[in-house]
Amino acid sequence: MRQSSVAVPAMTHWLIIRTDRAKELYVCRQIALAGYDAWCPMEVRMVRPGIARRVSAMSHVRREIHMPVLPKMLFAAVPVAAEADIARIRHLEHIERDGQSVAIRVAGNEVLRFKAEIDRLNEATRALN
């Protein structure tokens, strides 16, 4: 999902947003509703519903599903001043900015992510391209 209706201010940085499992689209929509640019790389798959596998008359039925390419991760262009507001979104685990680690509180514990994780992400992204 890519939302691009909002002009990105000069003091805006692209953030790496970590989410709970299978909540990427929810967090992406919440960031877009707040008026910021959000991007979650998605893969579209055509699948058969569970019943269609058993019933031959329904075997032609297909359904389109959207799967994130990078599970539990999305990207957002958010001004530095608004990062605290974005961190309050439900199902958001962690925010990383410019290769640095940004600490947030999860269930009362401070969580940190380090540059090595971002390097692994870059390698995985290069492998996909």
Disulfide bonds with the S-S distance in Angstrom:
none
